[in-house]
């Protein structure tokens, strides 16, 4: 049974085209890092994941990953972690 929160998450994802999203392993390949790094960045608030309520899979919006990729490339350090989004910065 889906909870109200699960339904909201599902509606958010289904209103977007699923082809606009990448799974964790696909996002890692896109960014040139390991899947563990992608999961860590998501836990740290540096990437935003949309979780499927049915199975808990993380989905990452390609547009968000493109921003992160540009940020990392612009820093000149391919292995540096992205900055958290403005609303996610820790005090």
C-alpha positions as CSV (number, residue, x, y, z in Angstrom):
1,X,0.0,0.0,0.0
2,X,1.4,3.4,-1.0
3,X,1.4,6.1,1.6
4,X,0.6,9.7,0.9
5,X,4.3,10.6,0.7
6,X,4.9,7.7,-1.7
7,X,2.0,8.9,-3.9
8,X,3.4,12.4,-4.1
9,X,6.8,11.1,-5.1
10,X,5.3,8.8,-7.7
11,X,3.2,11.6,-9.1
12,X,6.2,13.9,-9.3
13,X,8.1,11.3,-11.3
14,X,5.2,10.2,-13.5
15,X,4.5,13.8,-14.5
16,X,8.0,13.9,-16.0
17,X,9.1,11.7,-18.9
18,X,11.0,8.7,-17.5
19,X,13.5,9.1,-20.3
20,X,14.6,12.3,-18.6
21,X,15.9,10.3,-15.7
22,X,18.9,8.0,-15.1
23,X,19.3,5.2,-12.6
24,X,22.2,5.4,-10.1
25,X,24.6,3.3,-12.3
26,X,23.7,5.3,-15.4
27,X,24.2,8.6,-13.5
28,X,27.6,7.4,-12.3
29,X,28.6,6.6,-15.9
30,X,27.3,9.9,-17.1
31,X,29.3,11.8,-14.4
32,X,32.4,9.5,-14.6
33,X,32.3,8.4,-11.0
34,X,31.3,5.3,-9.2
35,X,27.7,4.4,-8.2
36,X,28.8,4.7,-4.6
37,X,29.9,8.3,-5.2
38,X,26.6,9.1,-6.7
39,X,24.8,7.6,-3.7
40,X,27.1,9.5,-1.3
41,X,26.6,12.8,-3.1
42,X,22.8,12.2,-2.9
43,X,23.0,11.5,0.9
44,X,25.1,14.7,1.4
45,X,22.5,16.7,-0.5
46,X,24.9,17.5,-3.4
47,X,22.6,15.6,-5.9
48,X,18.8,15.3,-5.8
49,X,17.4,11.9,-6.2
50,X,13.8,11.0,-6.9
51,X,13.0,7.7,-5.3
52,X,10.5,5.3,-6.7
53,X,8.1,4.3,-3.9
54,X,7.6,0.8,-5.3
55,X,11.2,-0.3,-5.1
56,X,13.3,2.6,-3.6
57,X,15.3,3.0,-6.8
58,X,17.0,6.4,-7.1
59,X,16.4,8.3,-10.3
60,X,18.4,11.4,-11.2
61,X,17.1,14.0,-13.6
62,X,19.5,14.3,-16.6
63,X,19.3,18.1,-16.5
64,X,20.5,18.2,-12.8
65,X,23.4,15.9,-13.7
66,X,24.4,18.1,-16.6
67,X,24.6,21.1,-14.2
68,X,26.8,19.0,-11.8
69,X,29.0,17.8,-14.7
70,X,29.6,21.4,-15.9
71,X,30.4,22.5,-12.4
72,X,32.9,19.7,-11.9
73,X,34.5,20.3,-15.3
74,X,34.6,24.1,-14.8
75,X,36.5,23.5,-11.5
76,X,39.2,21.8,-13.5
77,X,39.2,18.9,-11.1
78,X,37.4,15.9,-12.5
79,X,37.2,14.2,-9.1
80,X,35.9,17.1,-7.1
81,X,32.5,16.8,-5.5
82,X,29.8,19.2,-6.6
83,X,28.6,22.0,-4.3
84,X,25.2,21.4,-2.7
85,X,22.3,23.1,-4.3
86,X,21.6,26.6,-2.8
87,X,18.7,25.3,-0.7
88,X,20.8,22.3,0.6
89,X,23.9,24.1,1.9
90,X,24.8,23.2,5.5
91,X,25.3,26.0,8.0
